[in-house]
Amino acid sequence: MLQQYTSVGVFLTVGALFVAVTLLVGRLLRPHNPYPEKLAPYECGEIPVGGGQVRFNIRYYIFALIFVIFDVETVFLYPWAVVFEEIGLFAFVVMMLFIGTLVEGLVYAWKKGALRWV
Amino acid sequence: METFLIVAIKSVLLVVILLTVFAHFMLIERKFLGYFQLRLGPNRVGPWGLAQPIADAVKVIIKEDIIPHDADRITYKLAPVVSLFVALAAYASIPVAPPVEIFGRTIELSIVNPNAGILLLLATTSLGVYGITLGGWASQSKYSLLGALRSTAQMISYELALGMSVVGVIILAGSLNLYDIVAAQENIWFIFLNPIGFIIFFISIVAEVNRVPFDLPEAETELVSGYSTEYTGIRFGMFMMAEYVNMLTMSSLATLLYLGGWNGPGFLPPIVWFLLKVVLFLFVFVWLRASLPRLRYDRLMDLGWKVMLPVAIANLVLTAVFVVLF
């Protein structure tokens, strides 16, 4: 098992090296000629209005919260699925209870209007 | 030491192959989009435009690297690197063919073969969202920020349906190992045993890699180019590379999970079967781009949470019932 992770390490090193070399070659070849107009954030050629930190819809945050709950619960399904055939009916009944809870959570969020995008 | 050398050679080969495939896939995509619209596509550089990828690479490398004056410099510079690095790393656990014998040694055609291969793969691909979010935020531009937010919400929403649909395959195969999953499909591909799961999975991967009709993060008609608006030169190129390598990873994963991986009639070697199926998926990506309009954002979220997720759960329950009964 340890050897597997060494392999991942080797591959990641090769990947990182590739990225680093590309950046380095680029740095040697490309021109560098900044001036204020060029460095302004792009807004269709106009002078930008206000800063880049605009307020955004709170919905994004709510969806992220619901996601965390469901994603953690999904992870529990993986080990269950692997041994499912060995354990059989008992595993099925227990997991249906678990999925029932999961669905209840989804229905609750739905009814509360948390899934509505306004 | 010798195994270390083999892994090193495999790693270098894989990176080179991924980038070659990326470059030429981009050319093929432009060609096909051209044909779909009764145009010729790129045809000036080399015969049939074959040298276009080289021209593009040179151009992208020698372009000036512009960093907006408000930008968070470190994050801004790191974001595309993270994107590309994660995209490459994800491919490490994908096997492309059964192990081969070279010079009397058995060599696996994947960098790693962990017991929980599918889990490692899903974990790595879901890291991809960081590059996009950080890049969009660090640019300090309105378009970039909106693109980044959209892509975050979209990718996490569809990841749920993706994860749920994969559970169906794991129940059928009884293993998290990708070699075992392919071996379990020797007689019948999982696309026939689990068609609903496949449809959910395919729609989710299109959304995961931000492709049409789910390309809202870079919707060019409203957000210019979304999270990559402020990026120029090689850093923009890295975002592009990451996107296309992700597409390749997801196509390979779909092939392994549902289309029987390298299984196929014996007149072609296994790796050819695998590549043919991957190319089929890549073609569908281009086909979708040529034929479908973009979704509206609220409909995108509704589809993800109110259709895909419930259907994925239902599919999971159905698969479990199916396995218990038969």
Interface residues (C-beta under 8 A of the other chain):
Chain A: M1 Q3 Q4 Y5 T6 S7 V8 V10 F11 L12 T13 V14 G15 A16 F18 V19 T22 L23 V25 G26 R27 L29 R30 P31 H32 N33 P34 P36 K38 L39 A40 P41 Y42 E43 C44 P48 G51 G52 Q53 V54 F56 N57 R59 Y60 F63 A64 F67 F70 D71 T74 V75 L77 Y78 A81 V82 V83 F84 E85 E86 G88 L89 F92 M95 M96 I99 L102 V103 L106 W110 L115 W117 V118
Chain B: T3 F4 V7 A8 K10 S11 V12 L14 V15 L19 I61 I62 K63 E64 D65 I66 I67 P68 H69 D70 V81 L84 F85 L88 A89 A92 I111 V112 N113 P114 L119 S139 Q140 S141 K142 Y143 S144 L145 L146 L149 T152 A153 I156 S157 E159 L160 G163 M164 V167 I170 I171 G174 S175 L176 V224 T229 E230 G233 I234 M238 Y297 D298 M301 D302 W305 K306 L309 P310 I313 L316 V317 A320 V321 V323 V324
